[in-house]
Amino acid sequence: MSWMQRFVIPLVSAFSMTFAFAQERHDAPVSLQGARWITDDRLESFESDRTVVLLFWSSWSEPCRRAMPRIAALKREAGAALDFVAVNVWEYDEIAGARFDEQASRFIKRFPNSLPMPVCADDAPGLKGTLAKTWLNARGITTLPTCFIVGAGGEIVWHGHPSDLRAQLASQIALNPKSMEDYVLEAEGEVRRFLSASREGGGSAIAIAREAVAGEMRDNPAALNAFAWEMLDNTRFEGKDLAMALEWASRAADITNRADGMILDTLALALFENGRLDEAVKTQEEAVRLFEAAAGGSGEELNDMKTRLKRFQSARESNR
């Protein structure tokens, strides 16, 4: 598995559908009339002092599934500053042998952590639903996933693809405007130099990483994470500096507000290798929870995380 595959959800599937993008101001107030609520949590109305992000999605759409971890991460970062709602539309009868009005609930039962927010569904199949008509059809939107930002008084201030959502929100609240994909692309050259050197030993690799972190990679969590993980996980890496690996992993976690499961997985291993067993267990538990919430997480990666968690727990018990 490449360092890109480990640290970010693959980009190709996320962009496999053409998307609509538009800027809107002073739209007429909107509502979720016609919504069937799948979750106990729900949004009864758009409040005058709250900004709401809506993700329109379908259970059959792979691009929608790939967008869910991105939206979930944004929700964690935003905290109480924003409300998020997932709106299921464009479902049809007989998909996976179920009626259109069963598709959303079946998806949530299968992937219970994929949408950590209120979820509602349309009242009719396909393009006939009230939500599809009033939100999507009326604006000529023909692809999913699509996000909306609804501002004060229920006015739509923006709609577009989830990949552009972070930049839009960063202009309104304290949010890092860069996504992990942005960081990965920026770090690619330095990380490949580091990995190439690490295969030959370790000394020159550490020098490359130190130089990068002292410069442009200081605030790049993808680079920091890759440097730390390789040093910790590669058994043939010579001259490991465990304290430095912990420093880099900690910084990556801080930059991402501890919202990335892969980065916390690295931090937990760094804590473990530095003898901080209680913190390692706690951090690995957090990493597993976050990764389970990402619909794009593979079973093999999740199993590896759980195996490390058991290893950390066993070591902690042995040292008591």
Summary of the structure (lengths in Angstrom):
residues: 320
radius of gyration: 21.6
end to end distance: 35.9
largest distance: 63.8
contacts: 1049
relative contact order: 0.12
helix: 53%
strand: 10%
